[in-house]
Amino acid sequence: MSKRLFVGSLAWGTTDATLKKHFEAAGAVESAAVIMDKMSGRSKGFGFVEMASDADADSAISKLNGSELDGRKIVVSEARPKA
């Protein structure tokens, strides 16, 4: 079963592809998306990554939380369900 992760503190220039590539170091990635502002078309500075398994997700959290991506230290945690 896949697990969704929240990724915060992204650089404005980070793309879906660079986010996915960064997380592939920790395991199989099903999807990666940087959330964009609808009005300006600019990144909101956070995104979501869906890992293929719980083990891959746990590995990504422990390995990548606090790591550097595009010049910024990112925050990685388990995503909370939408309210």
mmCIF file of the C-alpha atoms, coordinates in Angstrom:
data_MODEL
# 
_entry.id   MODEL 
# 
loop_
_atom_site.group_PDB 
_atom_site.id 
_atom_site.type_symbol 
_atom_site.label_atom_id 
_atom_site.label_alt_id 
_atom_site.label_comp_id 
_atom_site.label_asym_id 
_atom_site.label_entity_id 
_atom_site.label_seq_id 
_atom_site.pdbx_PDB_ins_code 
_atom_site.Cartn_x 
_atom_site.Cartn_y 
_atom_site.Cartn_z 
_atom_site.occupancy 
_atom_site.B_iso_or_equiv 
_atom_site.pdbx_formal_charge 
_atom_site.auth_seq_id 
_atom_site.auth_comp_id 
_atom_site.auth_asym_id 
_atom_site.auth_atom_id 
_atom_site.pdbx_PDB_model_num 
ATOM 1  C CA . MET A 1 1  ? 0.000   0.000  0.000   1.00 0.00 ? 1  MET A CA 1 
ATOM 2  C CA . SER A 1 2  ? 1.318   3.429  -0.862  1.00 0.00 ? 2  SER A CA 1 
ATOM 3  C CA . LYS A 1 3  ? 1.895   6.200  1.663   1.00 0.00 ? 3  LYS A CA 1 
ATOM 4  C CA . ARG A 1 4  ? 1.668   9.929  0.992   1.00 0.00 ? 4  ARG A CA 1 
ATOM 5  C CA . LEU A 1 5  ? 4.313   12.301 2.344   1.00 0.00 ? 5  LEU A CA 1 
ATOM 6  C CA . PHE A 1 6  ? 4.211   16.064 2.848   1.00 0.00 ? 6  PHE A CA 1 
ATOM 7  C CA . VAL A 1 7  ? 7.322   17.933 1.687   1.00 0.00 ? 7  VAL A CA 1 
ATOM 8  C CA . GLY A 1 8  ? 7.701   21.519 2.904   1.00 0.00 ? 8  GLY A CA 1 
ATOM 9  C CA . SER A 1 9  ? 10.192  24.354 2.513   1.00 0.00 ? 9  SER A CA 1 
ATOM 10 C CA . LEU A 1 10 ? 10.689  23.751 -1.213  1.00 0.00 ? 10 LEU A CA 1 
ATOM 11 C CA . ALA A 1 11 ? 12.599  26.256 -3.344  1.00 0.00 ? 11 ALA A CA 1 
ATOM 12 C CA . TRP A 1 12 ? 10.458  28.222 -5.813  1.00 0.00 ? 12 TRP A CA 1 
ATOM 13 C CA . GLY A 1 13 ? 12.263  26.543 -8.739  1.00 0.00 ? 13 GLY A CA 1 
ATOM 14 C CA . THR A 1 14 ? 11.677  22.945 -7.617  1.00 0.00 ? 14 THR A CA 1 
ATOM 15 C CA . THR A 1 15 ? 9.672   20.926 -10.161 1.00 0.00 ? 15 THR A CA 1 
ATOM 16 C CA . ASP A 1 16 ? 7.713   17.671 -9.963  1.00 0.00 ? 16 ASP A CA 1 
ATOM 17 C CA . ALA A 1 17 ? 10.586  15.908 -11.762 1.00 0.00 ? 17 ALA A CA 1 
ATOM 18 C CA . THR A 1 18 ? 13.334  17.148 -9.414  1.00 0.00 ? 18 THR A CA 1 
ATOM 19 C CA . LEU A 1 19 ? 11.191  16.295 -6.382  1.00 0.00 ? 19 LEU A CA 1 
ATOM 20 C CA . LYS A 1 20 ? 10.596  12.766 -7.692  1.00 0.00 ? 20 LYS A CA 1 
ATOM 21 C CA . LYS A 1 21 ? 14.289  12.244 -8.502  1.00 0.00 ? 21 LYS A CA 1 
ATOM 22 C CA . HIS A 1 22 ? 15.331  13.388 -5.008  1.00 0.00 ? 22 HIS A CA 1 
ATOM 23 C CA . PHE A 1 23 ? 12.944  10.899 -3.353  1.00 0.00 ? 23 PHE A CA 1 
ATOM 24 C CA . GLU A 1 24 ? 13.909  7.963  -5.585  1.00 0.00 ? 24 GLU A CA 1 
ATOM 25 C CA . ALA A 1 25 ? 17.109  7.729  -3.509  1.00 0.00 ? 25 ALA A CA 1 
ATOM 26 C CA . ALA A 1 26 ? 14.953  6.471  -0.615  1.00 0.00 ? 26 ALA A CA 1 
ATOM 27 C CA . GLY A 1 27 ? 12.729  4.016  -2.520  1.00 0.00 ? 27 GLY A CA 1 
ATOM 28 C CA . ALA A 1 28 ? 10.096  3.563  -5.212  1.00 0.00 ? 28 ALA A CA 1 
ATOM 29 C CA . VAL A 1 29 ? 8.122   6.758  -5.931  1.00 0.00 ? 29 VAL A CA 1 
ATOM 30 C CA . GLU A 1 30 ? 4.613   6.471  -7.383  1.00 0.00 ? 30 GLU A CA 1 
ATOM 31 C CA . SER A 1 31 ? 4.042   10.208 -7.831  1.00 0.00 ? 31 SER A CA 1 
ATOM 32 C CA . ALA A 1 32 ? 5.459   13.598 -6.882  1.00 0.00 ? 32 ALA A CA 1 
ATOM 33 C CA . ALA A 1 33 ? 3.700   16.943 -7.166  1.00 0.00 ? 33 ALA A CA 1 
ATOM 34 C CA . VAL A 1 34 ? 4.722   20.490 -6.276  1.00 0.00 ? 34 VAL A CA 1 
ATOM 35 C CA . ILE A 1 35 ? 1.596   22.484 -5.382  1.00 0.00 ? 35 ILE A CA 1 
ATOM 36 C CA . MET A 1 36 ? 1.201   25.586 -7.558  1.00 0.00 ? 36 MET A CA 1 
ATOM 37 C CA . ASP A 1 37 ? -0.771  28.777 -6.900  1.00 0.00 ? 37 ASP A CA 1 
ATOM 38 C CA . LYS A 1 38 ? -3.632  28.967 -9.421  1.00 0.00 ? 38 LYS A CA 1 
ATOM 39 C CA . MET A 1 39 ? -3.520  32.756 -9.742  1.00 0.00 ? 39 MET A CA 1 
ATOM 40 C CA . SER A 1 40 ? 0.212   33.384 -10.068 1.00 0.00 ? 40 SER A CA 1 
ATOM 41 C CA . GLY A 1 41 ? 1.310   29.998 -11.426 1.00 0.00 ? 41 GLY A CA 1 
ATOM 42 C CA . ARG A 1 42 ? 4.166   30.010 -8.894  1.00 0.00 ? 42 ARG A CA 1 
ATOM 43 C CA . SER A 1 43 ? 5.024   27.233 -6.449  1.00 0.00 ? 43 SER A CA 1 
ATOM 44 C CA . LYS A 1 44 ? 3.443   27.480 -3.004  1.00 0.00 ? 44 LYS A CA 1 
ATOM 45 C CA . GLY A 1 45 ? 6.651   26.046 -1.499  1.00 0.00 ? 45 GLY A CA 1 
ATOM 46 C CA . PHE A 1 46 ? 5.331   22.603 -0.631  1.00 0.00 ? 46 PHE A CA 1 
ATOM 47 C CA . GLY A 1 47 ? 4.355   19.379 -2.312  1.00 0.00 ? 47 GLY A CA 1 
ATOM 48 C CA . PHE A 1 48 ? 3.393   15.751 -1.886  1.00 0.00 ? 48 PHE A CA 1 
ATOM 49 C CA . VAL A 1 49 ? 5.207   12.527 -2.729  1.00 0.00 ? 49 VAL A CA 1 
ATOM 50 C CA . GLU A 1 50 ? 3.510   9.139  -2.829  1.00 0.00 ? 50 GLU A CA 1 
ATOM 51 C CA . MET A 1 51 ? 5.870   6.287  -1.978  1.00 0.00 ? 51 MET A CA 1 
ATOM 52 C CA . ALA A 1 52 ? 5.157   2.718  -3.148  1.00 0.00 ? 52 ALA A CA 1 
ATOM 53 C CA . SER A 1 53 ? 5.291   1.136  0.324   1.00 0.00 ? 53 SER A CA 1 
ATOM 54 C CA . ASP A 1 54 ? 5.212   2.050  3.992   1.00 0.00 ? 54 ASP A CA 1 
ATOM 55 C CA . ALA A 1 55 ? 8.843   0.919  4.313   1.00 0.00 ? 55 ALA A CA 1 
ATOM 56 C CA . ASP A 1 56 ? 9.908   3.247  1.467   1.00 0.00 ? 56 ASP A CA 1 
ATOM 57 C CA . ALA A 1 57 ? 7.977   6.108  3.073   1.00 0.00 ? 57 ALA A CA 1 
ATOM 58 C CA . ASP A 1 58 ? 9.594   5.540  6.470   1.00 0.00 ? 58 ASP A CA 1 
ATOM 59 C CA . SER A 1 59 ? 12.992  5.384  4.779   1.00 0.00 ? 59 SER A CA 1 
ATOM 60 C CA . ALA A 1 60 ? 12.306  8.657  2.932   1.00 0.00 ? 60 ALA A CA 1 
ATOM 61 C CA . ILE A 1 61 ? 11.287  10.434 6.147   1.00 0.00 ? 61 ILE A CA 1 
ATOM 62 C CA . SER A 1 62 ? 14.389  9.309  8.033   1.00 0.00 ? 62 SER A CA 1 
ATOM 63 C CA . LYS A 1 63 ? 16.853  9.891  5.158   1.00 0.00 ? 63 LYS A CA 1 
ATOM 64 C CA . LEU A 1 64 ? 15.451  13.037 3.541   1.00 0.00 ? 64 LEU A CA 1 
ATOM 65 C CA . ASN A 1 65 ? 13.971  15.137 6.357   1.00 0.00 ? 65 ASN A CA 1 
ATOM 66 C CA . GLY A 1 66 ? 16.427  18.026 6.707   1.00 0.00 ? 66 GLY A CA 1 
ATOM 67 C CA . SER A 1 67 ? 18.221  17.177 3.451   1.00 0.00 ? 67 SER A CA 1 
ATOM 68 C CA . GLU A 1 68 ? 19.022  19.834 0.855   1.00 0.00 ? 68 GLU A CA 1 
ATOM 69 C CA . LEU A 1 69 ? 17.077  20.118 -2.422  1.00 0.00 ? 69 LEU A CA 1 
ATOM 70 C CA . ASP A 1 70 ? 17.675  23.013 -4.831  1.00 0.00 ? 70 ASP A CA 1 
ATOM 71 C CA . GLY A 1 71 ? 19.564  24.931 -2.140  1.00 0.00 ? 71 GLY A CA 1 
ATOM 72 C CA . ARG A 1 72 ? 16.920  24.620 0.610   1.00 0.00 ? 72 ARG A CA 1 
ATOM 73 C CA . LYS A 1 73 ? 16.620  22.278 3.589   1.00 0.00 ? 73 LYS A CA 1 
ATOM 74 C CA . ILE A 1 74 ? 13.340  20.422 3.132   1.00 0.00 ? 74 ILE A CA 1 
ATOM 75 C CA . VAL A 1 75 ? 10.907  19.120 5.749   1.00 0.00 ? 75 VAL A CA 1 
ATOM 76 C CA . VAL A 1 76 ? 9.476   15.647 5.172   1.00 0.00 ? 76 VAL A CA 1 
ATOM 77 C CA . SER A 1 77 ? 6.639   14.122 7.197   1.00 0.00 ? 77 SER A CA 1 
ATOM 78 C CA . GLU A 1 78 ? 3.668   11.839 6.773   1.00 0.00 ? 78 GLU A CA 1 
ATOM 79 C CA . ALA A 1 79 ? 0.802   13.717 5.108   1.00 0.00 ? 79 ALA A CA 1 
ATOM 80 C CA . ARG A 1 80 ? -2.353  14.183 7.164   1.00 0.00 ? 80 ARG A CA 1 
ATOM 81 C CA . PRO A 1 81 ? -5.693  13.325 5.542   1.00 0.00 ? 81 PRO A CA 1 
ATOM 82 C CA . LYS A 1 82 ? -7.736  16.229 4.169   1.00 0.00 ? 82 LYS A CA 1 
ATOM 83 C CA . ALA A 1 83 ? -10.129 17.615 6.765   1.00 0.00 ? 83 ALA A CA 1 
# 
